[in-house]
Amino acid sequence: MSHHRSLRDFCSILCIAAFLQIVTAYPAAANPIQFQTIAVTGQSTAEGDDEFAWFGSHSINNAGQVAFVAETRNPVGREQSNIYLDDGYDLRRVVASYDATPEGDGYFASIDDAGLNLSDAGHVLFHSLLGNTSRGAANDRGAYLYEGSTVSKIMREGDIPPDGNGVFTEAALVYFDQWLLNASGQVALRAEMGSTAAGTKDDTGLYFFDRSSLSTVAREGGPSPGGHYLFSSVGYYHQFALNATGQLAFALHRTDPDGTDRGQGLYLYQQSTTTTVFEKGDVIVDPYWRPFAGCGDPTLDDHGQLAFEVGYGSGFMYNSGLFLHTSSSLTRIVETNEPALDGNGKITSINSTPLLLAGSGRVVFSVELTVQLDRAYRHDGAIYLYDNSSITTILREGDLTPDGRYRFEDVPQLIAANSAGQLLLFAENLADVLTGESACDALFLLGIHGSLVRIVGNGDVIDVDPSDAEDLRTVCEVFCEGPGNDDGKTRCLSDSGTVVFDLYFTDGSSGIFTATIIPEPASLALLTFAVLVMLRRRG
């Protein structure tokens, strides 16, 4: 019996030793950020003697892949643009300058450094200037989709639109950074046409690519739902949102056939059918029965929930408010002139496109507040969370960073949100509590329940060497693509909480990096404690 007990005790001691080794090897909670270097200027590429010269846009997906545009330079100084894809294990080039176009007319001469997007399935959306084309400058730009082993054409300058009216022009690709890509590889895009039947009255449109063909969502001069009015120009200032099911939300103005303005409408498109969310003149059912006047940029999640800012009423009764639309309801979340949540001031504006937390009915948004001080007024701000029926404050101007060292002098920019309830913030105006001086810009990851972690900022010293060697460089600028979550825009924050960003250093170099928050090892410590208790009971 004593022999068996001693054997059990010996095994328990081994377990404790193993757990203690894990716990002591685990990063301390004071430094819970794990950085990964994706690529740095001056670094050799995997293809040969080339090295990275500079980087363009980047995007991350929920599989942990990172795609980015990079200019490379060979030993004799020849530069070319490329698209790289990193899966955490391997960094490889997937598209390069001088690759032939899939349609066989010309080659990729210069891949655009803006607007690149990456889907959860690994599709990469990009735009390129083309060389050696059959019609020269008349068809030397195009948009394409990398699909794992092949590249497909989405649209090219000189192509005929689906309805046969006109041809796509170079201007169709000017606002490529507004194109959207969903998890399935479907694309929503704004385009301009030339040589159309009605000239400037039908030369813009909104289109949908389903990975095989292009279809028309809305065209300038075409009928709006109901057929009473026509859509007016599909301008670059009109934003839209695309979810994983292929549902597309967009806002456009309408006119009478004679050109009389009939205001704006908000619509949902899916599978060739467009439905109306609201149009100017529709009323809000409240004590004042105020009519809608127009809306801001919509955001849409994969469950079909739609959040947007809207103006309504007129004269002294005019307000703007934030709404949440589902298939069965329209809910007003908040509106201007309401008091701040803590009673200190009132809401004067809703600042930015709201961010939806996928499928939860939760909406994060930023507001500007006006606070009265004696006879003067001070502008203030806050980030709020709407959670189905209640609103809470996540962060307010004047709050301190977790270490108490810095104060948010302005409300940080809302860059992205993920389904785990994490928000990526960019703070441009921090104040040093000790000195009172302005501090550096920085990225923060904020949990909706209050946890706030600083990721990286100006002045930080980063080891850019992924090996055991050390190469320390000082950050002078941080750049992060966004905003984006489930709405088809370029993403810089994955659902697992990994962030991708550019860093620029004081020595003139730059690089693409990811950062992941490492949870505190509380579970390991508790498990070790449990083993100790069991060992004591055996004794």
Secondary structure as UniProt FT lines:
FT   HELIX           2..25
FT   TURN            29..30
FT   STRAND          33..40
FT   TURN            41..42
FT   TURN            46..47
FT   STRAND          51..60
FT   TURN            62..63
FT   STRAND          66..73
FT   TURN            75..76
FT   STRAND          79..86
FT   STRAND          91..96
FT   TURN            97..98
FT   TURN            102..103
FT   STRAND          107..111
FT   STRAND          117..118
FT   TURN            120..121
FT   STRAND          124..131
FT   TURN            134..135
FT   HELIX           136..138
FT   STRAND          141..146
FT   STRAND          151..156
FT   TURN            157..158
FT   TURN            162..163
FT   STRAND          167..168
FT   HELIX           170..173
FT   TURN            174..175
FT   HELIX           176..178
FT   STRAND          180..181
FT   TURN            183..184
FT   STRAND          187..194
FT   TURN            197..198
FT   HELIX           199..201
FT   STRAND          204..209
FT   STRAND          214..219
FT   TURN            220..221
FT   TURN            225..226
FT   STRAND          230..231
FT   TURN            236..237
FT   STRAND          240..242
FT   TURN            244..245
FT   STRAND          248..255
FT   TURN            257..258
FT   STRAND          261..270
FT   TURN            271..272
FT   STRAND          273..279
FT   TURN            280..281
FT   TURN            287..288
FT   STRAND          291..295
FT   STRAND          299..300
FT   TURN            302..303
FT   STRAND          306..312
FT   HELIX           315..317
FT   STRAND          319..325
FT   STRAND          330..335
FT   TURN            336..337
FT   TURN            341..342
FT   STRAND          346..350
FT   STRAND          355..357
FT   TURN            358..361
FT   STRAND          362..373
FT   TURN            374..375
FT   STRAND          376..387
FT   TURN            388..389
FT   STRAND          390..396
FT   TURN            397..398
FT   TURN            402..403
FT   STRAND          406..408
FT   STRAND          413..417
FT   TURN            419..420
FT   STRAND          422..427
FT   STRAND          430..432
FT   TURN            433..435
FT   STRAND          442..447
FT   TURN            448..449
FT   STRAND          452..457
FT   TURN            458..459
FT   STRAND          461..463
FT   STRAND          472..479
FT   TURN            495..496
FT   STRAND          499..505
FT   TURN            506..507
FT   STRAND          510..517
FT   HELIX           522..538
//
